[in-house]
Amino acid sequence: MSLLIKNGLVVTMNPQREVLTADVYIEKDRIAAIGDSCGLTADTVIDAAGKLVIPGLIQTHVHLCQALFRGMADDMELLDWLKKRIWPLEGAHDEDSLYYSALLGCAELLRGGTTGIIDMGTVHHTEAIFTAVEQAGLRYLGGKCLMDCGEGVPATLLDDFDDAIEESMALYQRWQGAGGQRIRYCFCPRFAVSCSDRLLREVSGIAAARQIRVHTHASENQAEINLVQARRGMPNVVYLDNLGLLGPELILAHCIHLDDAEKDLLAASGANIAHCPGSNLKLASGIAPIPELLHKGAQVSLGADGAPCNNLMSMFNEMRLAALIQKPLWGPLAMPAETVFEMATLSGAKAMGLSDQVGSLEVGKKADVAIVSLEPWHHRPPQGATVYSHLVYQSTAGDVYATIVDGQVLMKEGRLLTIPEEELRRNASAALNRVRQRCGL
């Protein structure tokens, strides 16, 4: 029930942004001390010499239900990608295949130092995702995907309005606070293109009344934006604001193509923007105006999105891309490494509604920690490089030595401790074959 991480370089992300050569002492699920261990003993001791001890990384937009479909929808733009590949595949999930898809995603995330995620499930069998997450040990905010209309949506994903709301509330009652409060529920209407006005208004009302967060997509692709404008008579962000959804409880993935009024609305409302640079590049969606949004005071965090629109679910990949793609547009100082690392930690915690619990290493906060090795050759020579440079420009998921959530070591030295790896490999392959046969792909 106690853990001592010794001899590491601790990147606290506390208000002073201290970087300390120190030990981190953890009791149960909380950080109890940071400093000299002074002879403290613990049930488990990890020697972090030559390593960075960082807050666990938080991804604010992922699709665990799609992890099984990596590499099956390359070189397509968003709407074709959805209609021709992803929606048929998601609609062909059974409970077992969805469980192994979610577990596969969790395995990759834990190997890469991600400790918390905001996820969008699929329409059916959502219970299987929660079961996988509970087993894996990740900190999780997510829920059933809501889709009750839309051109090209297969019958296997179209949901009845009443059934969708009833199932969402049942999942909320069952899973809110599960796993020792690690798991929390949020509403997940997919986007305005596949959700009726009635459904979005109902979600807005229930979410406000019960203080449930809402996770959706907006302004990712120009064709999507044109559809929303034609059907609703206004841009995405303005429409969501008119529904009462825009605010600090909203997590809005992408936000690439925005007019000036939408940018101002996002900044003023406190809505959480989940920036997904890898996905945005692969789907040829565009480059979000993140430096401008940050300058206006908008809340921006990071996510890898789904495996088939990125192929990687590594926060290190997203941090590097988030920093680099803006420099040709806005100049070399547009996205400093420290700003990007804050997006991956503190801003992610805020999007989850947990800024008082996670996102930094401080006494009293939850013990969500990643340990990153500086031994690989791409960290040599270390002289002159700040810790943020190492983390944003140089580190890879393979550099992560250990991942800890709620004080529990979930991955160490490349070995997953809560996920049976051979069983996962075997059953994930069988599940994918079954799904492909079912949908004809």
C-alpha positions as CSV (number, residue, x, y, z in Angstrom):
1,M,0.0,0.0,0.0
2,S,3.0,2.3,-0.1
3,L,5.4,3.1,-2.9
4,L,8.8,5.0,-2.9
5,I,10.2,6.4,-6.2
6,K,13.8,7.2,-5.5
7,N,16.5,9.3,-7.2
8,G,14.5,10.6,-10.1
9,L,14.3,14.1,-11.6
10,V,10.7,15.1,-10.7
11,V,8.9,17.3,-13.1
12,T,6.2,18.5,-10.7
13,M,4.1,20.9,-12.9
14,N,3.2,22.6,-9.6
15,P,2.4,26.3,-9.6
16,Q,6.1,27.1,-9.4
17,R,6.9,24.6,-12.1
18,E,9.6,23.1,-9.9
19,V,11.9,20.4,-11.3
20,L,13.5,18.6,-8.4
21,T,16.0,15.9,-7.8
22,A,13.9,14.2,-5.2
23,D,12.0,11.1,-4.1
24,V,8.3,10.7,-4.3
25,Y,6.6,8.8,-1.5
26,I,3.1,7.4,-2.1
27,E,0.7,6.0,0.5
28,K,-2.3,4.2,-0.9
29,D,-3.6,6.3,-3.8
30,R,-2.1,9.7,-2.8
31,I,1.3,11.5,-3.0
32,A,2.4,11.8,0.7
33,A,5.8,13.5,0.3
34,I,8.1,14.8,-2.3
35,G,11.8,15.4,-1.2
36,D,14.5,13.5,0.5
37,S,13.1,10.1,1.6
38,C,14.9,10.5,5.0
39,G,15.0,6.8,5.6
40,L,11.3,6.2,4.7
41,T,10.5,2.6,3.9
42,A,7.8,1.4,1.5
43,D,6.2,-1.9,0.4
44,T,7.6,-1.2,-3.1
45,V,10.6,0.8,-4.1
46,I,11.4,2.0,-7.7
47,D,14.9,3.4,-8.4
48,A,14.3,6.2,-10.9
49,A,18.0,7.2,-11.3
50,G,18.6,8.6,-14.8
51,K,14.8,9.0,-15.3
52,L,12.2,11.7,-15.3
53,V,9.3,11.3,-12.9
54,I,6.3,13.2,-14.4
55,P,2.6,13.6,-13.9
56,G,0.7,10.8,-15.7
57,L,-0.3,12.0,-19.2
58,I,-4.0,12.7,-19.9
59,Q,-5.5,12.2,-23.3
60,T,-8.8,14.0,-23.8
61,H,-10.1,12.4,-26.9
62,V,-9.7,8.7,-27.8
63,H,-11.9,5.9,-29.2
64,L,-11.1,2.6,-27.4
65,C,-13.8,1.0,-29.5
66,Q,-11.6,1.6,-32.6
67,A,-8.3,0.2,-31.4
68,L,-9.0,-3.1,-33.1
69,F,-9.3,-1.4,-36.5
70,R,-5.8,0.1,-36.7
71,G,-4.6,0.3,-40.3
72,M,-8.0,-0.5,-41.8
73,A,-8.9,3.0,-42.9
74,D,-5.8,4.6,-44.2
75,D,-5.7,7.5,-46.7
76,M,-9.3,8.7,-46.5
77,E,-10.9,11.9,-45.5
78,L,-13.3,12.1,-42.6
79,L,-16.8,11.4,-44.0
80,D,-15.6,8.6,-46.4
81,W,-13.5,7.2,-43.5
82,L,-16.6,7.0,-41.3
83,K,-19.1,5.8,-43.9
84,K,-17.0,3.3,-45.8
85,R,-14.9,1.9,-42.9
86,I,-15.4,3.0,-39.3
87,W,-19.2,3.0,-39.0
88,P,-19.6,-0.5,-40.6
89,L,-16.8,-1.9,-38.4
90,E,-18.2,-0.3,-35.2
91,G,-21.6,-1.5,-36.0
92,A,-20.3,-5.1,-36.3
93,H,-18.8,-5.2,-32.8
94,D,-20.1,-7.8,-30.4
95,E,-19.6,-7.5,-26.7
96,D,-16.5,-9.7,-26.7
97,S,-14.8,-7.9,-29.6
98,L,-15.5,-4.5,-28.0
99,Y,-14.0,-5.7,-24.7
100,Y,-10.8,-6.8,-26.5
101,S,-10.6,-3.6,-28.6
102,A,-10.9,-1.5,-25.4
103,L,-8.3,-3.6,-23.6
104,L,-5.9,-3.4,-26.6
105,G,-6.2,0.4,-26.4
106,C,-5.6,0.4,-22.7
107,A,-2.5,-1.7,-23.2
108,E,-1.0,0.8,-25.7
109,L,-1.9,3.8,-23.5
110,L,-0.4,2.4,-20.4
111,R,2.8,1.5,-22.2
112,G,3.1,5.1,-23.3
113,G,2.6,6.7,-19.9
114,T,-1.0,7.7,-20.3
115,T,-2.9,7.4,-17.0
116,G,-6.2,9.2,-17.8
117,I,-8.4,9.4,-20.9
118,I,-11.6,10.9,-22.1
119,D,-13.2,8.3,-24.4
120,M,-16.1,8.0,-26.8
121,G,-17.6,4.6,-26.9
122,T,-19.7,3.1,-29.6
123,V,-23.5,2.7,-29.8
124,H,-23.9,-0.9,-28.5
125,H,-22.3,-3.1,-25.9
126,T,-20.7,-0.1,-24.1
127,E,-20.6,-2.0,-20.8
128,A,-17.7,-4.0,-22.3
129,I,-15.6,-0.9,-22.5
130,F,-16.1,0.0,-18.8
131,T,-15.3,-3.6,-17.9
132,A,-12.0,-3.5,-19.8
133,V,-11.0,-0.1,-18.3
134,E,-11.8,-1.2,-14.8
135,Q,-9.6,-4.2,-15.3
136,A,-6.7,-2.2,-16.9
137,G,-6.7,0.4,-14.1
138,L,-6.8,3.6,-16.2
139,R,-8.5,6.8,-15.0
140,Y,-11.5,7.1,-17.3
141,L,-14.2,9.5,-18.4
142,G,-16.4,8.3,-21.2
143,G,-19.7,6.8,-22.2
144,K,-22.0,5.4,-24.8
145,C,-21.9,7.0,-28.3
146,L,-25.2,8.6,-29.2
147,M,-26.3,8.5,-32.9
148,D,-30.0,8.7,-33.9
149,C,-29.9,10.1,-37.4
150,G,-27.6,10.8,-40.3
151,E,-27.0,10.1,-44.0
152,G,-24.8,7.0,-44.5
153,V,-25.1,5.8,-40.9
154,P,-25.7,2.0,-41.0
155,A,-28.7,0.5,-39.3
156,T,-26.4,-1.2,-36.9
157,L,-25.4,2.1,-35.4
158,L,-28.7,4.0,-35.5
159,D,-30.3,4.2,-32.1
160,D,-33.8,5.0,-31.0
161,F,-34.0,8.3,-29.1
162,D,-35.7,6.9,-26.0
163,D,-33.5,3.8,-25.9
164,A,-30.3,5.9,-26.3
165,I,-31.2,8.1,-23.3
166,E,-32.4,5.2,-21.2
167,E,-29.3,3.2,-21.8
168,S,-27.0,6.2,-21.1
169,M,-28.7,6.8,-17.8
170,A,-28.4,3.1,-16.8
171,L,-24.7,3.2,-17.6
172,Y,-24.3,6.4,-15.6
173,Q,-26.0,4.8,-12.6
174,R,-23.9,1.6,-12.9
175,W,-20.4,3.1,-13.6
176,Q,-20.3,6.6,-12.1
177,G,-17.6,6.4,-9.4
178,A,-16.7,2.7,-10.1
179,G,-13.1,1.5,-9.7
180,G,-12.6,3.5,-6.5
181,Q,-13.8,6.7,-8.3
182,R,-11.4,6.2,-11.2
183,I,-14.3,5.8,-13.6
184,R,-16.8,8.5,-14.4
185,Y,-19.5,8.7,-17.0
186,C,-20.1,11.4,-19.6
187,F,-22.6,11.9,-22.4
188,C,-21.1,11.2,-25.9
189,P,-23.2,12.5,-28.8
190,R,-21.0,11.8,-31.8
191,F,-21.5,15.1,-33.6
192,A,-24.2,17.3,-35.0
193,V,-24.2,15.4,-38.3
194,S,-25.5,12.1,-36.7
195,C,-27.5,13.5,-33.8
196,S,-31.0,15.0,-34.0
197,D,-31.7,18.4,-32.5
198,R,-34.0,16.7,-30.1
199,L,-31.3,14.3,-28.8
200,L,-28.8,17.1,-28.3
201,R,-31.3,19.2,-26.5
202,E,-32.1,16.3,-24.2
203,V,-28.5,15.7,-23.5
204,S,-27.9,19.3,-22.7
205,G,-30.8,19.4,-20.2
206,I,-29.8,16.2,-18.4
207,A,-26.1,17.1,-18.3
208,A,-26.8,20.5,-16.8
209,A,-29.2,19.2,-14.2
210,R,-26.9,16.3,-13.1
211,Q,-23.6,18.0,-13.8
212,I,-22.5,15.4,-16.2
213,R,-19.8,16.3,-18.7
214,V,-20.4,16.1,-22.5
215,H,-17.9,14.8,-25.0
216,T,-18.4,15.4,-28.8
217,H,-16.8,16.4,-32.1
218,A,-17.0,19.7,-33.9
219,S,-15.5,21.6,-36.8
220,E,-13.1,18.8,-37.8
221,N,-13.7,18.7,-41.6
222,Q,-15.0,21.2,-44.1
223,A,-17.7,18.9,-45.5
224,E,-18.9,18.2,-42.0
225,I,-19.1,21.9,-41.3
226,N,-21.1,22.5,-44.5
227,L,-23.6,19.9,-43.5
228,V,-24.1,21.4,-40.1
229,Q,-24.5,24.9,-41.6
230,A,-27.0,23.6,-44.1
231,R,-29.1,21.7,-41.6
232,R,-28.9,23.9,-38.6
233,G,-28.4,27.3,-40.2
234,M,-25.4,28.2,-38.2
235,P,-21.8,27.0,-37.6
236,N,-21.0,24.1,-35.2
237,V,-19.9,26.1,-32.2
238,V,-22.7,28.6,-32.4
239,Y,-25.2,25.8,-32.7
240,L,-23.8,24.0,-29.6
241,D,-23.9,27.3,-27.7
242,N,-27.6,27.8,-28.7
243,L,-28.3,24.3,-27.2
244,G,-26.7,25.3,-23.9
245,L,-23.9,22.9,-24.3
246,L,-21.0,25.3,-24.5
247,G,-19.2,25.7,-21.2
248,P,-16.6,24.2,-18.9
249,E,-18.4,20.8,-18.8
250,L,-18.0,20.3,-22.6
251,I,-15.1,18.5,-24.2
252,L,-15.0,19.4,-27.9
253,A,-12.7,17.4,-30.1
254,H,-10.8,19.0,-33.0
255,C,-12.1,22.6,-33.6
256,I,-10.0,23.1,-36.7
257,H,-12.1,25.3,-39.0
258,L,-13.5,28.1,-36.9
259,D,-14.6,31.7,-37.7
260,D,-13.7,34.5,-35.4
261,A,-17.0,34.5,-33.5
262,E,-16.6,30.7,-32.8
263,K,-13.0,31.3,-31.5
264,D,-14.3,34.0,-29.1
265,L,-17.2,31.8,-28.0
266,L,-14.8,28.9,-27.2
267,A,-12.5,31.2,-25.2
268,A,-15.2,33.0,-23.3
269,S,-17.2,29.8,-22.4
270,G,-14.3,27.8,-20.9
271,A,-15.2,24.8,-23.1
272,N,-12.4,22.3,-23.3
273,I,-10.8,21.8,-26.8
274,A,-9.2,18.4,-27.4
275,H,-6.5,19.0,-30.0
276,C,-5.6,15.9,-32.0
277,P,-2.8,16.9,-34.4
278,G,-1.9,13.3,-35.6
279,S,-5.5,12.5,-36.6
280,N,-6.1,15.9,-38.2
281,L,-3.0,15.4,-40.4
282,K,-3.8,11.8,-41.4
283,L,-7.4,12.6,-42.3
284,A,-6.3,15.7,-44.2
285,S,-8.7,17.7,-42.0
286,G,-6.3,20.6,-41.4
287,I,-4.3,22.3,-38.7
288,A,-6.3,23.8,-35.7
289,P,-5.4,27.5,-34.8
290,I,-4.1,26.5,-31.4
291,P,-1.7,29.4,-30.8
292,E,-4.5,31.9,-31.5
293,L,-7.0,30.0,-29.3
294,L,-4.5,29.9,-26.5
295,H,-3.8,33.6,-26.9
296,K,-7.5,34.2,-26.5
297,G,-7.5,32.2,-23.3
298,A,-9.2,29.0,-24.6
299,Q,-8.7,25.7,-22.7
300,V,-6.7,23.3,-25.0
301,S,-5.6,19.8,-24.2
302,L,-4.4,16.8,-26.3
303,G,-5.5,13.4,-27.6
304,A,-4.5,10.9,-30.1
305,D,-8.1,10.2,-31.3
306,G,-8.6,6.6,-32.6
307,A,-6.1,4.1,-33.8
308,P,-7.4,4.0,-37.4
309,C,-7.1,7.7,-37.9
310,N,-3.7,8.0,-36.3
311,N,-2.2,4.5,-36.0
312,L,-0.5,5.5,-32.8
313,M,-2.1,6.3,-29.5
314,S,1.0,7.9,-28.1
315,M,0.9,11.2,-26.2
316,F,4.5,11.7,-27.0
317,N,3.7,11.7,-30.7
318,E,0.9,14.2,-30.2
319,M,3.0,16.5,-28.1
320,R,5.8,16.6,-30.7
321,L,3.3,17.2,-33.6
322,A,1.4,19.8,-31.6
323,A,4.6,21.7,-31.1
324,L,6.0,21.4,-34.6
325,I,3.1,21.9,-37.0
326,Q,2.4,25.4,-35.8
327,K,5.9,26.8,-36.2
328,P,5.9,27.3,-40.0
329,L,2.5,29.1,-39.6
330,W,3.1,31.1,-36.4
331,G,6.9,31.2,-35.9
332,P,9.4,29.2,-33.9
333,L,8.1,30.5,-30.5
334,A,4.5,29.7,-31.2
335,M,4.3,26.5,-29.1
336,P,7.0,26.2,-26.5
337,A,7.7,22.7,-25.2
338,E,6.6,23.7,-21.7
339,T,3.2,25.0,-23.0
340,V,2.7,21.7,-24.9
341,F,3.5,19.6,-21.8
342,E,1.0,21.6,-19.8
343,M,-1.6,20.7,-22.4
344,A,-0.8,17.0,-21.9
345,T,-1.1,17.2,-18.1
346,L,-2.7,20.1,-16.3
347,S,-5.1,21.0,-19.2
348,G,-6.1,17.4,-19.5
349,A,-6.9,17.2,-15.8
350,K,-9.1,20.3,-16.2
351,A,-10.9,18.8,-19.1
352,M,-11.7,15.7,-17.0
353,G,-12.9,17.9,-14.2
354,L,-10.1,16.7,-12.0
355,S,-7.6,19.6,-11.8
356,D,-7.6,19.4,-8.0
357,Q,-6.8,15.7,-8.1
358,V,-4.4,15.0,-11.0
359,G,-2.2,16.7,-13.6
360,S,0.7,17.6,-11.4
361,L,2.8,16.0,-8.7
362,E,1.9,17.6,-5.5
363,V,1.4,16.4,-1.9
364,G,-2.2,15.3,-1.4
365,K,-2.9,14.8,-5.1
366,K,-3.7,11.4,-6.6
367,A,-0.6,9.3,-7.4
368,D,-0.9,9.2,-11.2
369,V,2.7,9.1,-12.3
370,A,4.8,8.1,-15.3
371,I,8.5,7.4,-15.2
372,V,10.4,8.2,-18.4
373,S,13.9,6.8,-19.1
374,L,16.6,9.2,-20.4
375,E,18.9,6.3,-21.3
376,P,18.0,5.8,-25.0
377,W,20.4,7.3,-27.5
378,H,17.9,9.9,-28.7
379,H,18.3,11.6,-25.3
380,R,22.1,12.0,-25.7
381,P,23.8,14.2,-24.9
382,P,21.5,15.6,-22.1
383,Q,23.5,18.8,-21.6
384,G,21.6,21.9,-22.6
385,A,18.2,20.3,-23.1
386,T,15.5,21.2,-20.7
387,V,13.2,18.5,-19.3
388,Y,10.4,19.8,-21.4
389,S,12.5,19.5,-24.6
390,H,13.3,15.9,-23.7
391,L,9.6,15.2,-23.1
392,V,8.1,17.0,-26.1
393,Y,10.7,16.8,-28.8
394,Q,12.7,13.6,-28.0
395,S,10.8,11.1,-25.9
396,T,8.8,8.2,-27.4
397,A,6.3,5.9,-25.8
398,G,9.0,3.2,-25.7
399,D,10.9,5.4,-23.2
400,V,8.3,4.9,-20.5
401,Y,9.7,2.8,-17.7
402,A,6.6,2.7,-15.5
403,T,3.0,3.9,-15.4
404,I,1.2,4.3,-12.1
405,V,-2.5,5.1,-11.4
406,D,-3.9,5.6,-7.9
407,G,-0.6,4.5,-6.5
408,Q,-0.8,1.1,-8.3
409,V,2.0,0.2,-10.7
410,L,0.2,-0.9,-13.9
411,M,3.2,-1.2,-16.2
412,K,6.8,-1.6,-15.5
413,E,9.8,-2.2,-17.7
414,G,7.5,-2.9,-20.7
415,R,5.4,-5.5,-18.8
416,L,1.7,-4.9,-18.2
417,L,0.7,-5.9,-14.8
418,T,-3.2,-5.8,-15.1
419,I,-3.6,-7.0,-18.7
420,P,-2.9,-10.6,-19.8
421,E,-0.8,-9.9,-22.8
422,E,-0.8,-13.2,-24.6
423,E,-4.6,-13.7,-24.1
424,L,-5.1,-10.1,-25.5
425,R,-3.0,-10.8,-28.6
426,R,-4.8,-14.0,-29.3
427,N,-8.3,-12.9,-28.7
428,A,-7.9,-9.4,-30.3
429,S,-7.0,-11.1,-33.6
430,A,-9.9,-13.5,-33.4
431,A,-12.3,-10.7,-32.6
432,L,-11.1,-8.6,-35.5
433,N,-11.6,-11.5,-37.9
434,R,-15.1,-12.0,-36.6
435,V,-16.0,-8.3,-37.0
436,R,-14.6,-8.1,-40.5
437,Q,-16.6,-11.1,-41.6
438,R,-19.8,-9.7,-40.0
439,C,-19.5,-6.4,-41.9
440,G,-18.1,-7.7,-45.1
441,L,-14.8,-5.8,-45.0
